[in-house]
Amino acid sequence: MSRLLRPALMAALAVGLAALTYPGADLAALAVRPAPVSVAKGGAPAWLHVAHPSAALPYIADPEGRRVILRGAVSGGLVDYWSGVDNRLLYPPPFHPIDAAAYLGGRCPANSAMVWQPPLCRNDLSQMAALGFDVLRLALSWSLLEPEPGHYNRQYLDRIAQVVGWAREEGIYVILDMHENAYSRYLPRPVPPPLPGGSPTSLNQLTGAPAWAVLSDGLPSEVYLGQREFNPAVGAAFTSFWLNARVDAPAGEAPGVGLQDHYIGALTTLARRFAADSAVVGYGLFNEPWPGFVAPPLFEDLMLFPFYRRVADALTGAGDGLGCPASMPALPPCGYPDLGVHDRRHLLFFEPDHLREQTDLLTHLPMMISSYANLVYSIHAYTHKFTLDALAGQDPRQAGYPPGGFELSYASAEKEARAASAALFVTEFGNEPQQDGLLLAGQLGEQERHQTGATIWPWKENCTLTTSWGVYEGVYSGRSDQRCAYDQPVADVSPKPENGCLRAGRERLLARVWPRATAGRLESFAYDAGTGGFDLRASAPARAAETIVFIPRQVAGAPSVSGAAAVRATDLQADGSRVLHVTPLGGEYRVTVTPAPLALTPCQPAIAAR
């Protein structure tokens, strides 16, 4: 039997069984429609919000109240990473163009070994959709959004809007993420020779604040213990930010003259541009916040979470803090003036202290940070990669920490999210591909058990210090590749158009069957990447909204429904994936996909237009 006919036949059998088992059900609503050849993408996606069930963890939901689980990737293609393409310049300009015109008509700028991640282009969104991804965490740089104090870059906003438009066409949501790594690529350059115990700073993976916002008090820029954040200049720059140190320049369009005022102004500029756009699911408020010279746990409770409250006050008008004016020092009780955006439909993704990655444990007092309803507590899950056992050099297969393995991070995060009255989401997880069988598979399994969405880091990647982590193979692999010179004198600075292939092991793990939206109570779901089998158990009242199950084209098994539900329709997408519409009939039900050999993508690297 043709695989294309199986879903329709299974749906018809399910409806017939429902008629026998549930004679009072309204089966007219369950009429099976033929699977169309394709389903048009695009249009305005549904607004998502955070649902707050009584005595249960909040979760991301759609207008029908269904639990929504978003899965996708993080792209750094719009990030202002350092590149040494011209070693005569102290701080080279961004390598990838931010003019949207450079990407029109499917064009893609040439890739190069001189920058950490390739540009993000139109076909990237199609490739994400082919894996079933429905969310893109789009990393952005403050340095490109506000290159001069108080002047926000409309050209960069247009480029962001271009990517959001591509995502909308593919049915993909976007998290606009204010990204930083070790505060800024504009740190002072180290002065040789390094101090005892220090080493020169490599700027290749640093990003974030513009040069004028790096207030490092003249401290040396040197790395200690091999960690980019263990740098006196980084510590001073972060401390200046958390104290809202004054910028020696007019405020311009910013709401005040402090560092936080300018940053909040940048976020407000994003919110004004995308306030009415439901394809933008929300905003990432700050990536991997580092405490600077403020010792934890004081940092999160007295500086970081009050900062998030000020951002929520500014964007939504929540008005939770004291009525402190802008430009004041960042005192913990202070709120922030309502900046008139009143964006009360987007989700606000907020992260704990960067140190949580090393412990997988609570690093702050459990408390609410804002009365705004659409908060999402976002963790970076790097168990056995950046946790204490990994820093001590232990084999992850025999690690003594963390107790309980991957479970500790998620169980702890659920408690933290509940205390903050926030949903839970994993905004980063990842590892070297050779560790996928243990680390990546472990994280994906934990996300299913805890019913949380996630975005893998990163989508695509060029040169790294070890091995590329990208979902796609990097054209330029590791530091051993002589083209990966970064800020050293280079022999090869010519742009390269090649693109790597989708990693077969990653495709096997990431192209998963999962419930995109679940009516009623989702009891459990699990996908077996080895066999393509899937099992979901849920319960819902009669006439509840449909449960939507996504089956990627790589999975060939036949779906079936048993219990108090029936298949209303199976939509066949143009790429061969299937979307199963399951109508609850009142009670417990089960959705399964039978095991079958997976159809993985053959390697076909693009040469001219990524």
C-alpha positions as CSV (number, residue, x, y, z in Angstrom):
1,M,0.0,0.0,0.0
2,S,1.3,3.5,-0.8
3,R,2.5,5.4,2.3
4,L,0.5,8.3,1.1
5,L,-2.8,6.3,1.4
6,R,-2.1,4.8,4.8
7,P,-2.8,7.9,6.9
8,A,-6.2,8.4,5.2
9,L,-7.1,4.7,5.7
10,M,-6.0,4.7,9.3
11,A,-8.1,7.8,9.9
12,A,-11.2,6.2,8.3
13,L,-10.8,3.1,10.5
14,A,-10.4,5.3,13.6
15,V,-13.6,7.1,12.8
16,G,-15.4,3.8,12.3
17,L,-14.1,2.5,15.6
18,A,-15.2,5.7,17.3
19,A,-18.7,5.3,16.0
20,L,-18.9,1.9,17.6
21,T,-17.2,2.9,20.9
22,Y,-18.8,6.3,21.3
23,P,-22.3,6.1,19.8
24,G,-23.2,9.6,21.1
25,A,-20.2,11.4,19.5
26,D,-20.7,14.0,16.8
27,L,-18.9,12.1,14.0
28,A,-19.8,14.7,11.4
29,A,-17.0,16.8,12.8
30,L,-14.7,13.8,12.2
31,A,-15.2,13.4,8.5
32,V,-11.9,12.5,6.9
33,R,-10.8,14.8,4.1
34,P,-8.3,13.5,1.5
35,A,-4.7,14.4,2.3
36,P,-3.8,17.3,0.0
37,V,-0.7,17.3,-2.0
38,S,0.6,20.3,-0.1
39,V,-0.6,22.8,2.5
40,A,0.2,26.4,1.8
41,K,2.4,28.0,4.5
42,G,2.5,31.6,5.5
43,G,-0.2,33.9,6.8
44,A,-0.5,35.2,10.3
45,P,0.4,32.6,12.9
46,A,-1.6,32.3,16.1
47,W,-0.6,34.4,19.1
48,L,0.9,32.4,21.8
49,H,0.7,33.1,25.6
50,V,1.6,31.5,28.9
51,A,-1.2,29.6,30.5
52,H,-1.4,29.4,34.3
53,P,-3.2,26.3,35.4
54,S,-4.0,26.0,39.1
55,A,-1.5,23.9,41.1
56,A,0.6,23.2,38.0
57,L,3.6,24.6,36.1
58,P,2.6,27.3,33.6
59,Y,3.1,26.4,29.9
60,I,3.1,28.0,26.5
61,A,-0.3,27.8,24.9
62,D,-2.2,28.9,21.8
63,P,-5.6,30.7,21.7
64,E,-7.4,27.4,22.2
65,G,-5.5,26.8,25.4
66,R,-3.6,23.8,24.0
67,R,-0.1,23.1,25.3
68,V,2.4,24.2,22.6
69,I,5.8,22.7,22.4
70,L,8.2,24.6,20.2
71,R,11.3,23.0,18.7
72,G,14.0,24.6,16.7
73,A,17.5,26.1,16.6
74,V,19.6,29.1,17.4
75,S,21.2,31.0,14.5
76,G,24.0,33.5,14.9
77,G,23.9,34.6,11.3
78,L,22.8,38.2,12.3
79,V,25.3,38.5,15.1
80,D,28.2,41.0,15.1
81,Y,31.0,38.5,15.6
82,W,34.6,39.6,15.3
83,S,36.4,38.7,12.1
84,G,40.0,39.4,11.2
85,V,39.3,40.0,7.5
86,D,41.4,43.2,7.6
87,N,44.1,43.0,10.3
88,R,44.9,46.7,9.8
89,L,41.7,47.5,11.7
90,L,41.5,47.4,15.4
91,Y,37.9,46.4,15.3
92,P,36.7,45.2,11.9
93,P,33.2,46.0,10.8
94,P,30.6,43.2,10.8
95,F,31.5,40.6,8.2
96,H,28.0,39.7,6.9
97,P,26.0,42.6,5.4
98,I,23.1,43.8,7.3
99,D,21.4,45.4,4.3
100,A,18.3,43.3,3.5
101,A,18.9,44.0,-0.2
102,A,22.0,41.7,-0.2
103,Y,19.6,38.7,0.4
104,L,16.8,39.5,-2.0
105,G,15.9,36.9,-4.7
106,G,17.3,34.0,-2.7
107,R,20.8,35.5,-2.8
108,C,23.3,34.7,0.0
109,P,26.6,36.4,0.7
110,A,29.7,34.3,0.4
111,N,30.8,32.4,3.4
112,S,34.3,32.6,4.8
113,A,36.6,31.0,7.3
114,M,37.1,34.5,8.9
115,V,33.9,34.5,10.8
116,W,32.5,32.0,13.3
117,Q,29.0,31.5,11.8
118,P,27.8,31.8,8.2
119,P,25.1,34.3,7.1
120,L,21.5,33.4,7.6
121,C,19.8,33.2,4.3
122,R,16.3,32.3,2.9
123,N,17.1,28.6,2.3
124,D,18.1,28.2,5.9
125,L,14.5,28.7,6.9
126,S,13.4,26.0,4.4
127,Q,16.0,23.7,5.8
128,M,14.8,24.3,9.3
129,A,11.2,23.6,8.3
130,A,12.3,20.3,6.6
131,L,13.5,19.1,10.0
132,G,10.1,20.0,11.4
133,F,11.5,23.0,13.4
134,D,8.8,25.6,14.2
135,V,10.8,28.1,16.1
136,L,14.0,30.1,15.4
137,R,15.9,31.8,18.2
138,L,17.4,34.6,16.3
139,A,20.5,35.9,18.0
140,L,20.9,39.7,17.7
141,S,23.7,42.1,18.7
142,W,23.2,45.3,20.7
143,S,26.3,46.7,18.8
144,L,24.4,46.5,15.5
145,L,21.1,47.7,16.9
146,E,22.6,50.8,18.6
147,P,26.0,51.4,17.0
148,E,26.1,55.0,18.3
149,P,24.7,56.1,21.7
150,G,20.9,56.8,21.4
151,H,20.7,56.0,17.6
152,Y,19.0,52.8,16.7
153,N,19.8,51.3,13.3
154,R,16.7,51.0,11.1
155,Q,18.7,49.1,8.4
156,Y,19.4,46.3,11.0
157,L,15.7,46.4,12.0
158,D,14.8,45.9,8.3
159,R,17.2,42.9,8.1
160,I,15.6,41.4,11.2
161,A,12.1,41.9,9.7
162,Q,13.3,40.2,6.5
163,V,14.2,37.1,8.5
164,V,10.9,37.2,10.4
165,G,9.1,37.3,7.1
166,W,11.0,34.3,5.8
167,A,10.1,32.4,9.0
168,R,6.4,33.4,8.7
169,E,6.4,31.9,5.1
170,E,7.7,28.6,6.6
171,G,5.4,28.5,9.5
172,I,8.2,29.2,12.0
173,Y,8.0,31.4,15.1
174,V,10.9,33.7,16.0
175,I,12.4,34.6,19.3
176,L,14.3,37.9,19.0
177,D,17.2,37.3,21.3
178,M,19.5,40.0,22.6
179,H,22.7,38.0,22.5
180,E,26.0,38.5,24.1
181,N,29.1,36.4,24.8
182,A,31.6,37.8,27.4
183,Y,29.9,41.2,27.0
184,S,31.4,42.5,23.8
185,R,33.8,42.0,20.9
186,Y,34.9,45.6,21.6
187,L,36.8,44.7,24.7
188,P,40.2,46.4,24.9
189,R,42.9,44.5,23.1
190,P,45.4,42.8,25.4
191,V,48.8,44.5,25.9
192,P,51.6,42.0,25.7
193,P,53.1,40.4,27.6
194,P,50.2,38.9,29.6
195,L,50.1,39.2,33.3
196,P,51.1,36.0,35.3
197,G,48.5,33.3,34.8
198,G,46.8,35.2,32.0
199,S,46.6,34.6,28.3
200,P,45.7,36.8,25.3
201,T,42.1,37.4,24.6
202,S,40.6,35.9,21.5
203,L,37.7,38.0,20.3
204,N,36.4,35.6,17.6
205,Q,33.3,34.4,19.6
206,L,32.7,37.5,21.6
207,T,29.7,39.7,20.9
208,G,27.2,42.0,22.5
209,A,27.6,45.6,23.5
210,P,28.9,48.4,21.2
211,A,32.3,49.9,21.8
212,W,30.9,53.0,23.5
213,A,29.1,50.8,26.1
214,V,32.3,48.9,27.2
215,L,33.1,50.6,30.4
216,S,35.9,48.4,31.8
217,D,37.7,50.9,34.0
218,G,41.1,50.4,32.3
219,L,41.4,46.8,33.6
220,P,43.6,44.4,31.5
221,S,41.8,42.2,29.0
222,E,43.3,38.8,29.6
223,V,41.8,35.4,30.0
224,Y,42.3,33.2,33.1
225,L,41.8,29.4,33.4
226,G,40.9,29.3,29.7
227,Q,37.4,30.8,30.3
228,R,36.5,33.9,28.3
229,E,34.4,35.3,31.2
230,F,37.3,35.0,33.6
231,N,38.7,38.3,32.3
232,P,39.1,41.5,34.4
233,A,37.9,43.7,31.6
234,V,34.8,41.5,31.1
235,G,34.1,41.6,34.9
236,A,34.4,45.4,35.0
237,A,32.2,45.9,31.9
238,F,29.4,43.7,33.3
239,T,29.6,45.4,36.7
240,S,29.2,48.8,35.0
241,F,26.2,47.5,33.2
242,W,24.4,46.1,36.3
243,L,25.1,49.4,38.1
244,N,23.6,51.4,35.1
245,A,26.8,53.4,34.8
246,R,26.5,56.7,33.0
247,V,27.4,56.9,29.3
248,D,29.3,60.0,28.4
249,A,27.0,61.0,25.5
250,P,23.6,62.5,25.0
251,A,20.7,60.1,25.5
252,G,19.4,60.6,21.9
253,E,16.5,58.1,21.3
254,A,17.3,56.2,24.5
255,P,15.1,56.8,27.6
256,G,18.1,57.7,29.7
257,V,21.9,58.1,29.9
258,G,22.8,54.9,31.7
259,L,24.0,51.6,30.1
260,Q,20.7,49.9,31.1
261,D,18.7,52.8,29.7
262,H,20.3,52.5,26.3
263,Y,19.8,48.7,26.4
264,I,16.2,49.0,27.4
265,G,15.8,51.5,24.6
266,A,17.1,48.9,22.1
267,L,14.6,46.4,23.4
268,T,11.9,48.9,23.2
269,T,12.9,49.7,19.6
270,L,12.5,46.0,18.7
271,A,9.1,45.9,20.5
272,R,7.8,48.9,18.7
273,R,8.7,47.4,15.3
274,F,7.2,44.0,16.0
275,A,4.5,44.7,18.5
276,A,1.7,43.6,16.1
277,D,3.6,40.7,14.6
278,S,2.5,37.3,15.9
279,A,5.3,35.5,14.0
280,V,7.6,37.0,16.7
281,V,6.8,34.8,19.7
282,G,8.7,37.0,22.1
283,Y,12.0,38.5,23.1
284,G,15.1,37.0,24.8
285,L,16.0,39.7,27.3
286,F,19.7,38.9,27.9
287,N,21.9,35.9,26.9
288,E,24.0,34.2,29.6
289,P,24.2,37.1,32.1
290,W,27.5,37.2,33.9
291,P,27.7,38.7,37.4
292,G,30.9,40.7,36.9
293,F,32.4,41.4,40.3
294,V,29.1,40.9,42.1
295,A,29.2,37.6,44.0
296,P,26.2,35.2,43.7
297,P,23.6,34.8,45.0
298,L,23.4,38.5,45.5
299,F,23.8,39.1,41.8
300,E,20.5,37.5,40.7
301,D,18.4,38.7,43.5
302,L,19.7,42.3,43.8
303,M,20.7,43.0,40.2
304,L,19.6,40.6,37.5
305,F,16.0,39.9,38.3
306,P,15.3,43.6,39.2
307,F,16.7,44.4,35.8
308,Y,14.2,42.0,34.1
309,R,11.4,43.6,36.1
310,R,12.5,47.0,34.7
311,V,12.5,45.6,31.2
312,A,8.9,44.2,31.7
313,D,7.8,47.6,33.1
314,A,9.2,49.4,30.1
315,L,7.8,47.1,27.4
316,T,4.4,46.1,28.9
317,G,3.6,48.9,31.4
318,A,3.4,46.3,34.2
319,G,4.5,49.0,36.7
320,D,5.8,46.5,39.4
321,G,8.8,48.4,40.7
322,L,9.0,51.7,42.5
323,G,8.5,54.7,40.3
324,C,12.2,55.5,39.9
325,P,13.0,57.7,36.9
326,A,15.3,56.5,34.1
327,S,19.1,57.2,34.4
328,M,19.1,56.4,38.1
329,P,21.5,53.8,39.5
330,A,20.0,50.3,39.3
331,L,18.6,50.0,42.8
332,P,16.8,46.6,43.4
333,P,13.4,48.1,44.3
334,C,13.3,50.4,41.3
335,G,10.9,49.8,38.4
336,Y,11.1,51.6,35.1
337,P,8.9,54.2,33.4
338,D,6.3,52.9,31.0
339,L,7.7,53.7,27.6
340,G,4.3,53.5,25.8
341,V,4.8,50.3,23.8
342,H,2.3,48.3,25.9
343,D,3.3,45.1,24.2
344,R,1.3,42.6,26.2
345,R,1.1,39.8,23.8
346,H,4.7,38.7,23.3
347,L,6.5,36.3,25.6
348,L,9.5,37.5,27.6
349,F,12.2,34.9,27.9
350,F,14.6,35.5,30.8
351,E,17.6,33.5,31.9
352,P,19.3,32.9,35.3
353,D,22.9,33.6,36.1
354,H,25.3,32.1,33.6
355,L,26.8,30.1,36.5
356,R,23.7,27.9,36.6
357,E,25.1,26.0,33.6
358,Q,27.9,24.8,35.9
359,T,25.6,23.5,38.6
360,D,22.2,22.6,37.1
361,L,20.9,24.0,40.3
362,L,18.9,26.9,41.7
363,T,21.3,29.9,42.1
364,H,18.8,32.5,43.4
365,L,15.9,32.9,45.8
366,P,12.6,31.4,44.4
367,M,10.4,34.5,43.7
368,M,8.3,36.3,41.1
369,I,10.1,39.0,39.1
370,S,7.1,40.6,37.5
371,S,3.3,40.5,37.4
372,Y,3.4,40.3,33.6
373,A,1.7,37.1,32.7
374,N,3.7,36.0,29.6
375,L,7.1,35.1,31.3
376,V,9.2,32.2,30.2
377,Y,12.1,30.9,32.3
378,S,14.8,30.0,29.9
379,I,17.7,27.7,30.8
380,H,20.8,26.6,29.0
381,A,21.1,22.8,29.4
382,Y,24.7,21.7,29.1
383,T,24.8,18.8,31.5
384,H,28.2,16.9,31.2
385,K,29.4,19.6,28.8
386,F,29.8,22.7,31.0
387,T,28.8,21.3,34.4
388,L,31.3,20.8,37.2
389,D,32.2,17.2,36.2
390,A,33.1,18.4,32.7
391,L,35.2,21.3,34.1
392,A,37.0,18.6,36.2
393,G,37.7,16.5,33.1
394,Q,35.5,13.6,34.0
395,D,34.2,11.2,31.4
396,P,30.5,12.0,31.0
397,R,29.7,8.2,30.9
398,Q,31.2,7.9,34.4
399,A,30.6,11.4,35.8
400,G,30.0,11.8,39.5
401,Y,28.1,15.0,38.9
402,P,25.3,16.0,38.7
403,P,23.4,13.5,40.8
404,G,20.6,12.1,38.7
405,G,22.3,13.1,35.5
406,F,20.2,15.2,33.0
407,E,17.2,15.1,35.3
408,L,18.6,17.4,37.9
409,S,18.7,20.4,35.6
410,Y,15.1,20.1,34.4
411,A,13.6,19.2,37.8
412,S,15.4,22.2,39.4
413,A,14.3,24.4,36.5
414,E,10.6,23.5,36.9
415,K,10.8,24.6,40.6
416,E,12.4,27.9,39.6
417,A,9.9,28.5,36.8
418,R,7.0,27.7,39.1
419,A,8.3,30.2,41.7
420,A,8.5,32.9,39.0
421,S,5.0,32.0,37.7
422,A,6.7,31.4,34.3
423,A,6.7,28.7,31.6
424,L,9.8,26.7,31.1
425,F,11.9,26.6,27.9
426,V,15.4,25.5,26.9
427,T,17.0,28.3,24.8
428,E,20.3,26.4,24.4
429,F,21.6,22.9,24.5
430,G,24.2,21.2,22.3
431,N,27.6,19.4,22.1
432,E,30.2,18.1,19.7
433,P,28.5,15.6,17.2
434,Q,30.6,12.7,18.4
435,Q,28.9,13.0,21.8
436,D,25.4,13.0,20.3
437,G,24.6,9.4,21.4
438,L,24.9,10.4,25.1
439,L,24.6,14.2,25.4
440,L,22.2,15.2,22.7
441,A,20.0,12.1,23.0
442,G,19.9,12.6,26.8
443,Q,18.8,16.2,26.5
444,L,16.1,15.4,24.0
445,G,14.8,12.6,26.1
446,E,14.6,14.9,29.2
447,Q,12.8,17.6,27.2
448,E,10.1,15.0,26.2
449,R,9.8,13.8,29.8
450,H,9.4,17.4,31.1
451,Q,7.2,18.5,28.1
452,T,9.3,21.5,27.3
453,G,10.4,23.1,24.0
454,A,14.0,23.9,23.1
455,T,16.3,25.4,20.5
456,I,19.6,23.7,19.8
457,W,22.9,25.6,19.6
458,P,23.8,26.4,16.9
459,W,22.2,26.0,13.5
460,K,25.3,26.3,11.4
461,E,28.9,27.0,12.3
462,N,32.2,27.6,10.7
463,C,35.5,27.5,12.5
464,T,35.7,26.6,16.2
465,L,38.5,25.8,18.7
466,T,37.6,22.1,18.6
467,T,34.8,20.6,16.5
468,S,31.9,22.4,14.8
469,W,28.6,21.9,16.8
470,G,26.3,22.9,14.0
471,V,23.3,20.9,12.8
472,Y,25.1,21.1,9.5
473,E,28.7,20.2,9.0
474,G,31.0,23.2,8.9
475,V,32.9,23.8,5.7
476,Y,35.8,24.9,7.9
477,S,36.2,22.4,10.7
478,G,38.4,23.2,13.7
479,R,41.4,25.3,14.6
480,S,43.6,22.8,12.9
481,D,42.2,24.1,9.6
482,Q,44.7,26.7,8.6
483,R,41.9,28.8,7.2
484,C,40.4,29.2,10.7
485,A,42.8,32.0,11.6
486,Y,40.4,34.5,13.3
487,D,42.5,37.3,14.7
488,Q,45.9,35.8,13.8
489,P,47.8,36.6,10.5
490,V,46.0,34.6,7.8
491,A,46.9,33.0,4.6
492,D,43.4,32.5,3.3
493,V,40.9,35.4,3.6
494,S,39.0,34.8,0.4
495,P,35.2,34.3,0.8
496,K,34.1,30.7,0.4
497,P,30.6,29.9,-1.0
498,E,30.5,26.2,0.0
499,N,28.1,24.9,2.6
500,G,28.3,21.7,4.6
501,C,25.9,18.8,4.7
502,L,23.2,18.0,7.2
503,R,24.7,15.6,9.7
504,A,23.0,12.3,9.4
505,G,23.3,11.6,13.1
506,R,21.8,14.9,14.0
507,E,19.0,14.5,11.4
508,R,18.1,11.1,13.0
509,L,17.8,12.7,16.4
510,L,16.3,16.0,15.6
511,A,13.7,15.2,12.9
512,R,11.3,13.9,15.5
513,V,7.6,13.1,15.8
514,W,6.1,15.4,18.5
515,P,2.9,17.1,19.5
516,R,2.9,20.7,18.4
517,A,-0.3,21.4,20.2
518,T,-2.1,19.2,22.6
519,A,-5.7,19.4,23.7
520,G,-6.6,18.6,27.3
521,R,-3.9,17.0,29.5
522,L,-0.7,15.7,27.9
523,E,0.3,12.8,30.1
524,S,3.4,11.7,28.2
525,F,5.0,11.4,24.8
526,A,8.2,9.8,23.5
527,Y,10.0,9.3,20.2
528,D,12.4,6.5,19.4
529,A,15.1,7.9,17.1
530,G,16.4,4.4,16.4
531,T,13.1,3.0,15.1
532,G,11.0,6.0,14.2
533,G,8.3,4.8,16.6
534,F,6.2,7.3,18.7
535,D,3.8,7.0,21.6
536,L,1.6,9.8,23.0
537,R,-0.9,9.5,25.9
538,A,-3.3,12.3,26.7
539,S,-6.9,13.0,27.9
540,A,-9.3,15.7,27.0
541,P,-13.0,16.5,27.2
542,A,-15.3,15.9,24.2
543,R,-15.3,18.8,21.7
544,A,-12.0,20.0,22.8
545,A,-9.7,21.6,20.2
546,E,-7.7,19.2,18.0
547,T,-4.4,17.8,19.1
548,I,-1.8,18.4,16.3
549,V,1.0,15.9,15.9
550,F,3.9,16.5,13.5
551,I,5.5,13.6,11.6
552,P,8.6,14.6,9.6
553,R,9.2,13.2,6.2
554,Q,12.1,11.2,7.5
555,V,9.6,9.1,9.5
556,A,7.7,6.6,7.3
557,G,5.6,4.7,10.0
558,A,1.8,4.7,10.0
559,P,0.1,6.8,12.6
560,S,-2.9,5.5,14.6
561,V,-5.2,6.7,17.3
562,S,-6.9,4.6,20.0
563,G,-9.1,5.4,22.9
564,A,-11.4,8.5,23.2
565,A,-10.2,10.2,20.0
566,A,-10.2,9.9,16.3
567,V,-8.2,11.2,13.3
568,R,-10.0,14.0,11.6
569,A,-7.5,14.6,8.9
570,T,-3.9,14.0,7.8
571,D,-2.3,16.8,5.9
572,L,0.6,15.9,3.6
573,Q,3.1,18.8,3.3
574,A,5.0,19.6,0.2
575,D,8.2,18.3,1.7
576,G,6.6,14.9,2.6
577,S,6.0,15.6,6.2
578,R,2.6,14.9,7.7
579,V,0.4,16.8,10.2
580,L,-2.1,14.6,12.1
581,H,-5.3,16.3,13.3
582,V,-6.7,14.3,16.3
583,T,-10.2,15.1,17.6
584,P,-10.8,14.2,21.3
585,L,-14.1,12.4,22.0
586,G,-14.0,12.8,25.8
587,G,-11.5,10.8,27.9
588,E,-8.1,9.2,27.6
589,Y,-6.6,8.6,24.2
590,R,-3.3,7.4,22.6
591,V,-1.5,8.4,19.4
592,T,1.2,6.1,18.0
593,V,3.4,5.9,15.0
594,T,4.7,2.4,14.0
595,P,8.4,1.8,13.7
596,A,9.8,1.9,10.2
597,P,13.2,2.6,8.5
598,L,14.0,6.3,8.5
599,A,14.6,8.1,5.2
600,L,17.6,10.4,5.9
601,T,18.8,13.1,3.6
602,P,21.7,12.3,1.3
603,C,24.6,14.8,1.4
604,Q,24.1,17.4,-1.2
605,P,26.3,20.5,-0.4
606,A,25.2,23.7,-2.1
607,I,28.0,25.4,-4.0
608,A,26.8,28.8,-5.1
609,A,23.8,29.9,-3.1
610,R,23.6,28.4,0.4
